[in-house]
């Protein structure tokens, strides 16, 4: 949905424990991903 809407940058406070796939998709779509804190959050 983020990619389809034309969003070019995503900013997150914490790292999600399963975010590897999302980062790959963002990279392929040239969506900038900025992480403010390196803490990993597990839900």
PyMOL Python script that loads the backbone (N, CA, C, O; Angstrom):
from pymol import cmd

cmd.read_pdbstr("""\
ATOM      1  N   UNK A   1       0.818  -1.183   0.000  1.00  0.00           N
ATOM      2  CA  UNK A   1       0.000   0.000   0.000  1.00  0.00           C
ATOM      3  C   UNK A   1       0.871   1.260   0.000  1.00  0.00           C
ATOM      4  O   UNK A   1       0.569   2.220  -0.709  1.00  0.00           O
ATOM      5  N   UNK A   2       1.931   1.261   0.776  1.00  0.00           N
ATOM      6  CA  UNK A   2       2.825   2.421   0.829  1.00  0.00           C
ATOM      7  C   UNK A   2       3.412   2.690  -0.556  1.00  0.00           C
ATOM      8  O   UNK A   2       3.462   3.835  -1.005  1.00  0.00           O
ATOM      9  N   UNK A   3       3.841   1.656  -1.207  1.00  0.00           N
ATOM     10  CA  UNK A   3       4.454   1.797  -2.531  1.00  0.00           C
ATOM     11  C   UNK A   3       3.417   2.251  -3.555  1.00  0.00           C
ATOM     12  O   UNK A   3       3.702   3.125  -4.374  1.00  0.00           O
ATOM     13  N   UNK A   4       2.224   1.671  -3.519  1.00  0.00           N
ATOM     14  CA  UNK A   4       1.170   2.021  -4.474  1.00  0.00           C
ATOM     15  C   UNK A   4       0.685   3.455  -4.323  1.00  0.00           C
ATOM     16  O   UNK A   4       0.199   4.047  -5.286  1.00  0.00           O
ATOM     17  N   UNK A   5       0.808   4.017  -3.136  1.00  0.00           N
ATOM     18  CA  UNK A   5       0.354   5.395  -2.884  1.00  0.00           C
ATOM     19  C   UNK A   5       1.373   6.433  -3.313  1.00  0.00           C
ATOM     20  O   UNK A   5       1.073   7.627  -3.319  1.00  0.00           O
ATOM     21  N   UNK A   6       2.562   6.002  -3.668  1.00  0.00           N
ATOM     22  CA  UNK A   6       3.594   6.932  -4.098  1.00  0.00           C
ATOM     23  C   UNK A   6       4.428   7.506  -2.973  1.00  0.00           C
ATOM     24  O   UNK A   6       5.170   8.465  -3.185  1.00  0.00           O
ATOM     25  N   UNK A   7       4.325   6.940  -1.780  1.00  0.00           N
ATOM     26  CA  UNK A   7       5.141   7.406  -0.656  1.00  0.00           C
ATOM     27  C   UNK A   7       6.598   7.078  -0.963  1.00  0.00           C
ATOM     28  O   UNK A   7       6.908   5.959  -1.371  1.00  0.00           O
ATOM     29  N   UNK A   8       7.485   8.035  -0.771  1.00  0.00           N
ATOM     30  CA  UNK A   8       8.897   7.873  -1.138  1.00  0.00           C
ATOM     31  C   UNK A   8       9.813   7.697   0.069  1.00  0.00           C
ATOM     32  O   UNK A   8      10.983   7.351  -0.093  1.00  0.00           O
ATOM     33  N   UNK A   9       9.289   7.934   1.299  1.00  0.00           N
ATOM     34  CA  UNK A   9      10.132   7.815   2.485  1.00  0.00           C
ATOM     35  C   UNK A   9       9.304   7.299   3.653  1.00  0.00           C
ATOM     36  O   UNK A   9       8.178   7.744   3.878  1.00  0.00           O
ATOM     37  N   UNK A  10       9.877   6.354   4.392  1.00  0.00           N
ATOM     38  CA  UNK A  10       9.251   5.813   5.597  1.00  0.00           C
ATOM     39  C   UNK A  10      10.230   6.030   6.746  1.00  0.00           C
ATOM     40  O   UNK A  10      11.416   5.717   6.632  1.00  0.00           O
ATOM     41  N   UNK A  11       9.719   6.571   7.861  1.00  0.00           N
ATOM     42  CA  UNK A  11      10.538   6.786   9.058  1.00  0.00           C
ATOM     43  C   UNK A  11       9.931   5.976  10.190  1.00  0.00           C
ATOM     44  O   UNK A  11       8.734   6.079  10.456  1.00  0.00           O
ATOM     45  N   UNK A  12      10.756   5.161  10.864  1.00  0.00           N
ATOM     46  CA  UNK A  12      10.300   4.331  11.979  1.00  0.00           C
ATOM     47  C   UNK A  12      11.128   4.644  13.216  1.00  0.00           C
ATOM     48  O   UNK A  12      12.316   4.952  13.116  1.00  0.00           O
ATOM     49  N   UNK A  13      10.502   4.566  14.374  1.00  0.00           N
ATOM     50  CA  UNK A  13      11.213   4.812  15.627  1.00  0.00           C
ATOM     51  C   UNK A  13      12.007   3.573  16.023  1.00  0.00           C
ATOM     52  O   UNK A  13      13.185   3.677  16.365  1.00  0.00           O
ATOM     53  N   UNK A  14      11.380   2.414  15.982  1.00  0.00           N
ATOM     54  CA  UNK A  14      12.032   1.164  16.377  1.00  0.00           C
ATOM     55  C   UNK A  14      12.021   0.165  15.231  1.00  0.00           C
ATOM     56  O   UNK A  14      11.216   0.260  14.305  1.00  0.00           O
ATOM     57  N   UNK A  15      12.914  -0.774  15.314  1.00  0.00           N
ATOM     58  CA  UNK A  15      13.011  -1.860  14.337  1.00  0.00           C
ATOM     59  C   UNK A  15      12.019  -2.952  14.730  1.00  0.00           C
ATOM     60  O   UNK A  15      11.933  -3.320  15.901  1.00  0.00           O
ATOM     61  N   UNK A  16      11.277  -3.467  13.767  1.00  0.00           N
ATOM     62  CA  UNK A  16      10.351  -4.577  13.987  1.00  0.00           C
ATOM     63  C   UNK A  16      11.114  -5.874  13.776  1.00  0.00           C
ATOM     64  O   UNK A  16      11.919  -5.964  12.849  1.00  0.00           O
ATOM     65  N   UNK A  17      10.885  -6.870  14.603  1.00  0.00           N
ATOM     66  CA  UNK A  17      11.681  -8.094  14.552  1.00  0.00           C
ATOM     67  C   UNK A  17      11.574  -8.854  13.225  1.00  0.00           C
ATOM     68  O   UNK A  17      12.446  -9.666  12.915  1.00  0.00           O
ATOM     69  N   UNK A  18      10.540  -8.608  12.450  1.00  0.00           N
ATOM     70  CA  UNK A  18      10.365  -9.315  11.174  1.00  0.00           C
ATOM     71  C   UNK A  18      10.339  -8.341   9.998  1.00  0.00           C
ATOM     72  O   UNK A  18       9.576  -8.540   9.052  1.00  0.00           O
ATOM     73  N   UNK A  19      11.153  -7.301  10.040  1.00  0.00           N
ATOM     74  CA  UNK A  19      11.084  -6.261   9.013  1.00  0.00           C
ATOM     75  C   UNK A  19      11.984  -6.499   7.805  1.00  0.00           C
ATOM     76  O   UNK A  19      12.042  -5.659   6.908  1.00  0.00           O
ATOM     77  N   UNK A  20      12.669  -7.605   7.769  1.00  0.00           N
ATOM     78  CA  UNK A  20      13.614  -7.875   6.684  1.00  0.00           C
ATOM     79  C   UNK A  20      12.934  -7.833   5.306  1.00  0.00           C
ATOM     80  O   UNK A  20      13.464  -7.232   4.372  1.00  0.00           O
ATOM     81  N   UNK A  21      11.796  -8.452   5.184  1.00  0.00           N
ATOM     82  CA  UNK A  21      11.071  -8.489   3.906  1.00  0.00           C
ATOM     83  C   UNK A  21      10.589  -7.099   3.495  1.00  0.00           C
ATOM     84  O   UNK A  21      10.692  -6.729   2.326  1.00  0.00           O
ATOM     85  N   UNK A  22      10.070  -6.338   4.437  1.00  0.00           N
ATOM     86  CA  UNK A  22       9.595  -4.984   4.133  1.00  0.00           C
ATOM     87  C   UNK A  22      10.744  -4.119   3.633  1.00  0.00           C
ATOM     88  O   UNK A  22      10.569  -3.352   2.686  1.00  0.00           O
ATOM     89  N   UNK A  23      11.904  -4.226   4.247  1.00  0.00           N
ATOM     90  CA  UNK A  23      13.065  -3.448   3.818  1.00  0.00           C
ATOM     91  C   UNK A  23      13.467  -3.830   2.394  1.00  0.00           C
ATOM     92  O   UNK A  23      13.844  -2.964   1.604  1.00  0.00           O
ATOM     93  N   UNK A  24      13.392  -5.093   2.069  1.00  0.00           N
ATOM     94  CA  UNK A  24      13.736  -5.553   0.724  1.00  0.00           C
ATOM     95  C   UNK A  24      12.783  -4.952  -0.305  1.00  0.00           C
ATOM     96  O   UNK A  24      13.217  -4.479  -1.355  1.00  0.00           O
ATOM     97  N   UNK A  25      11.487  -4.970  -0.003  1.00  0.00           N
ATOM     98  CA  UNK A  25      10.481  -4.430  -0.911  1.00  0.00           C
ATOM     99  C   UNK A  25      10.661  -2.916  -1.065  1.00  0.00           C
ATOM    100  O   UNK A  25      10.572  -2.392  -2.176  1.00  0.00           O
ATOM    101  N   UNK A  26      10.914  -2.216   0.039  1.00  0.00           N
ATOM    102  CA  UNK A  26      11.152  -0.775  -0.028  1.00  0.00           C
ATOM    103  C   UNK A  26      12.351  -0.476  -0.920  1.00  0.00           C
ATOM    104  O   UNK A  26      12.308   0.437  -1.744  1.00  0.00           O
ATOM    105  N   UNK A  27      13.401  -1.237  -0.754  1.00  0.00           N
ATOM    106  CA  UNK A  27      14.610  -1.018  -1.545  1.00  0.00           C
ATOM    107  C   UNK A  27      14.324  -1.202  -3.032  1.00  0.00           C
ATOM    108  O   UNK A  27      14.749  -0.389  -3.853  1.00  0.00           O
ATOM    109  N   UNK A  28      13.611  -2.262  -3.378  1.00  0.00           N
ATOM    110  CA  UNK A  28      13.269  -2.516  -4.780  1.00  0.00           C
ATOM    111  C   UNK A  28      12.432  -1.386  -5.370  1.00  0.00           C
ATOM    112  O   UNK A  28      12.585  -1.036  -6.541  1.00  0.00           O
ATOM    113  N   UNK A  29      11.543  -0.814  -4.550  1.00  0.00           N
ATOM    114  CA  UNK A  29      10.649   0.249  -5.012  1.00  0.00           C
ATOM    115  C   UNK A  29      11.269   1.639  -4.862  1.00  0.00           C
ATOM    116  O   UNK A  29      10.630   2.649  -5.158  1.00  0.00           O
ATOM    117  N   UNK A  30      12.521   1.678  -4.399  1.00  0.00           N
ATOM    118  CA  UNK A  30      13.230   2.948  -4.184  1.00  0.00           C
ATOM    119  C   UNK A  30      12.525   3.855  -3.168  1.00  0.00           C
ATOM    120  O   UNK A  30      12.460   5.072  -3.338  1.00  0.00           O
ATOM    121  N   UNK A  31      11.999   3.226  -2.107  1.00  0.00           N
ATOM    122  CA  UNK A  31      11.410   3.959  -0.987  1.00  0.00           C
ATOM    123  C   UNK A  31      12.496   4.060   0.086  1.00  0.00           C
ATOM    124  O   UNK A  31      13.032   3.046   0.535  1.00  0.00           O
ATOM    125  N   UNK A  32      12.810   5.278   0.485  1.00  0.00           N
ATOM    126  CA  UNK A  32      13.827   5.495   1.504  1.00  0.00           C
ATOM    127  C   UNK A  32      13.282   5.045   2.857  1.00  0.00           C
ATOM    128  O   UNK A  32      12.156   5.390   3.214  1.00  0.00           O
ATOM    129  N   UNK A  33      14.070   4.277   3.615  1.00  0.00           N
ATOM    130  CA  UNK A  33      13.666   3.810   4.942  1.00  0.00           C
ATOM    131  C   UNK A  33      14.657   4.336   5.961  1.00  0.00           C
ATOM    132  O   UNK A  33      15.843   4.008   5.905  1.00  0.00           O
ATOM    133  N   UNK A  34      14.180   5.154   6.897  1.00  0.00           N
ATOM    134  CA  UNK A  34      15.030   5.722   7.939  1.00  0.00           C
ATOM    135  C   UNK A  34      14.589   5.184   9.294  1.00  0.00           C
ATOM    136  O   UNK A  34      13.411   5.239   9.647  1.00  0.00           O
ATOM    137  N   UNK A  35      15.545   4.670  10.038  1.00  0.00           N
ATOM    138  CA  UNK A  35      15.298   4.113  11.362  1.00  0.00           C
ATOM    139  C   UNK A  35      15.895   5.050  12.404  1.00  0.00           C
ATOM    140  O   UNK A  35      17.094   5.327  12.372  1.00  0.00           O
ATOM    141  N   UNK A  36      15.065   5.543  13.332  1.00  0.00           N
ATOM    142  CA  UNK A  36      15.529   6.503  14.329  1.00  0.00           C
ATOM    143  C   UNK A  36      16.228   5.852  15.511  1.00  0.00           C
ATOM    144  O   UNK A  36      17.134   6.444  16.099  1.00  0.00           O
ATOM    145  N   UNK A  37      15.821   4.647  15.865  1.00  0.00           N
ATOM    146  CA  UNK A  37      16.385   3.941  17.012  1.00  0.00           C
ATOM    147  C   UNK A  37      16.639   2.496  16.612  1.00  0.00           C
ATOM    148  O   UNK A  37      15.798   1.892  15.947  1.00  0.00           O
ATOM    149  N   UNK A  38      17.745   1.941  16.989  1.00  0.00           N
ATOM    150  CA  UNK A  38      18.082   0.583  16.589  1.00  0.00           C
ATOM    151  C   UNK A  38      17.471  -0.509  17.439  1.00  0.00           C
ATOM    152  O   UNK A  38      17.756  -1.687  17.224  1.00  0.00           O
ATOM    153  N   UNK A  39      16.624  -0.142  18.415  1.00  0.00           N
ATOM    154  CA  UNK A  39      15.996  -1.161  19.268  1.00  0.00           C
ATOM    155  C   UNK A  39      15.065  -2.032  18.452  1.00  0.00           C
ATOM    156  O   UNK A  39      14.297  -1.532  17.630  1.00  0.00           O
ATOM    157  N   UNK A  40      15.132  -3.332  18.677  1.00  0.00           N
ATOM    158  CA  UNK A  40      14.246  -4.279  17.984  1.00  0.00           C
ATOM    159  C   UNK A  40      13.055  -4.574  18.871  1.00  0.00           C
ATOM    160  O   UNK A  40      13.222  -4.938  20.035  1.00  0.00           O
ATOM    161  N   UNK A  41      11.841  -4.418  18.328  1.00  0.00           N
ATOM    162  CA  UNK A  41      10.619  -4.655  19.061  1.00  0.00           C
ATOM    163  C   UNK A  41       9.997  -5.959  18.575  1.00  0.00           C
ATOM    164  O   UNK A  41       9.772  -6.136  17.378  1.00  0.00           O
ATOM    165  N   UNK A  42       9.724  -6.863  19.495  1.00  0.00           N
ATOM    166  CA  UNK A  42       9.078  -8.133  19.147  1.00  0.00           C
ATOM    167  C   UNK A  42       7.638  -8.093  19.676  1.00  0.00           C
ATOM    168  O   UNK A  42       7.402  -7.787  20.844  1.00  0.00           O
ATOM    169  N   UNK A  43       6.696  -8.404  18.806  1.00  0.00           N
ATOM    170  CA  UNK A  43       5.291  -8.389  19.200  1.00  0.00           C
ATOM    171  C   UNK A  43       4.797  -9.789  19.430  1.00  0.00           C
ATOM    172  O   UNK A  43       3.630  -9.983  19.771  1.00  0.00           O
TER     173      UNK A  43
END
""", "prot")
cmd.dss("prot")
cmd.show_as("cartoon", "prot")
cmd.util.cbc("prot")
cmd.orient("prot")
